[in-house]
Amino acid sequence: MGDHALEFLPGQAVMAAVHGYDERRPYSIACSPERTAETGCIQVLVSLDPAMRQPSRLAEASVGSLLDVEGPLGTFTFPEDPQQDRILFVAGGTGIAPLRAMLDHVLRRGDKPAISVLYSARRSDEFAFIDELRGHERAGRIELHQTVTRDESTTWEGRRGRIGRDHFAAVLHDPQRTLAFVCGPPLLVTESVAALVSLGVPDTQIRTEQWGR
C-alpha cells in the first residue's frame, strides 16, 4: 500500500483499478487485517471468467503493475465480540474472498468457536484457496463442505447441486447458537437465507453480501 498502511475490518472491500483507468470496481479483501500487517500486502480475488459482461481489468495486471486503490468500504464485517459460539461461512464462487479474511481473523483469536464452511462453485477446479481450507480441515480447525453445480467430470466425488436445505441440514449443528455469513450471487444469498431461517437460525444472526455478474 505504498507509504500508507491500510486499516480495515475483516470482510471489507476496496475500490481498485489498473492505474490509468478511471473506473474503479469493488473487490473484497481476501486476507485478514492480521495477515496484511504481517506481509504489508492486501489480497483480492479476481474472476477470469470471459463470460462476464464487464471483465475485470485487474486480470490484465502483471507483477509490478501500478494499481489505484481506495477504501476500505463496506459493512459486511465480522463483529468484534460475537455472542454465538458457532460460525457458519457460506460462499458462492468468488464470495469466498471476504469469508477467507474473516476465517483467518477468527482462527487467530483467543476464543475458538466451532466453524463450518459451505462452499459452492460451478466446477471442481474453481474453488479458490481450497488447499488452505483443506489444510484447516485436516488440522481440525474447520468443518468444510463443498458442492459443484455444473461439473460433469467423473473425477469429482463430492456433493453436487446448488446449495440448498439438505446442505445446510448437514452443517447446522445448533442453529440458535450459530452466526452465519453468506456471500455470493443474489440467488444463492436469497435461497441460503430462506433455508437458514427455516432450519431455525434467527434472521438477526444472518449477515449477507451479494454481487451481480
N, C-alpha and C positions, 0 to 999 in steps of 0.2 A: 504493500500500500504506500510505497514511496516513503516520505518522511513522516507520514501521519498514520498512527495506529487506528484501525477501525474497531470501534467498540460496538458490539451488537449482542442481542439476545438469541439463544438457540431457537431457530425456526424463522428468523427474519430473512429478508432478501435485500438485494441491491439492484439498482438500475445500472446496466452496463452496455457498452458498445465498443466496437473497434474504433480506435482514435481516428477522427476524420469523418465519422458518420454521425449525423445529428440525432437519429432515432435511437434512443436507449430503451432497452426492454428489461423487465424484471426477471431476476434469476434468484431462486432461493439459495442461500448459503448452505453448502453441503458439509460443512465442518463446524465443530463446536467452537465457542469462543476460547476455550482452553487450548484446543489444538492450534488455533490461529496464533495465540500468544506464544506457543512453543515454536512454531515454524515461521512466523512472520508472513504467512500467506493465507488467503481465503480460497476455497474451492467452490465451484459451481458445476452443475451437471447440465450439459448442453445436448439436446437431441439432434441426431444427424439424419432424421427421417426426411427423405426427399419429398414425401407426400404432404408435408406441412404447407399450409397456404403461404406462410411467411417464414421460410427457413432462417435460422439464426445466423447472422454474420459472424458470430463468435466462432462458429465452426470453421471459418476461413482463417482464423488466427493461428499463428505458429509460435514456437518458442521465441521469446524476445519481443513479440508484438506489443505495442503500447495500447492499453485499454483505458477508456474513460469509465470511472465507477463513481456512483454517488449513493448515499444511504447511510445507515440502514433504514429499512422501512418494513411495515407490516406488523400486525397484531397476533399472528398465528405463532405463539411463543409458548415455551414451557414455563409453567408457573414457578415462582421462587420457592414456594413451600406447599407442594401438593398434599392434600389430605388423604388421598387414596393410596393404598399400598400395592395396587396392581396397575400397570400401564399397558395399554394396547396401542400399537402403531399400525395403521392400515395405509398401504401405499399402492397407487396405481401408476406404473411407468415411472416417469421422472419425479413423481410425487414422493419418491424415497428421499430426495435431496434434503428437505428441511427435517425430515424424521431421522435421518442419519445424524444430523447435527444434534438433535435432541437426545438421541440414544447415547452418543458419546458423552454428552454432558451428564446424563443420568448415571452412566456407569462410573463416572469419576466422583460422584457424590458419596458422602459417608453412608447415607441410608441407601439400601439396595432393594427397591421394590421388585416384585415379580414382573418381568417384561415379556410380552408376546409381540411378535411382528408378523403381520399378514401382508404378503407382497404379491401383487398381480402384475404380470407382463404379458405382452402378446406372444412372444416366443421365448424359449428357454435360454437363448443367448442374449436376451435383452435385460437381464437382471443386473442392475448396476450395483457395485460394491458387494457382490454376492460372496466373494471369498472372505471378505471381512466379516460379513454377517454369519456365514457358516462357521467361522472361527469362534465368534462369540457363542454360537450354539454349542459347539464341541466343548467349549470351556464351561458350559452350564450357566452362562450369563443371561441368555435369552431363549425363548421358545420360538422357532422360526417355522412358518408355514408359507409355502409358495404355491401359486397356481398360474397356469398359462391359458390364454383364451383363444389363440389362433394357431398354435404349434401342432402340426400334424406329424411331427417326427416320431418315429417309433423308439427313439433313444430316451425320450423324456418319460420318466417313471413316476413323476409326481402327480399332483392333482391337476385337473383341467376344469375349465369353465370360469365364467365371471364370478367374482366374489359375491357370495350370497349367504343366506341364512345358515346353510349347512356348514360353511366355512367358519362363520362366527360361533356357531354352537361348539365347534371343536377347540376354539381358542379362548372362549369366555369361561372362566372358572368361578368367578364371583362378581357378577355384573354390578351389583350395588357398590362394590368397592373398587371399581375399575374406572380409570380416567383414560378416555380414548381420543386419539388424534388421527384424523383421516385426511389424506391429501391425494389428489388425482383429478381425473376428468370429471365434469359435472355429474354424469350418470352414476359413476362409481360412488361419488360422495353422497348423492341423494339416496341411493339404494343402501349404502352402508349405514347411514344414519337411521333409516327406517328399520333395518334389520337389528341394529343395536338396541334401539328403543323397544322393539317387540320382544327382545330377549331379556329386557329388564335393566338396561343401562340408563340411568336418568339422563334426560337430554341436556341438563346443565353440566354433565360430565363428558360431553362430546364436543370436541373442538375440530373445526374443519377449515380446509383451504382447497379451492379448486382452480383449475386452469383450463383454458379453451385451446383448441388446436387452430 
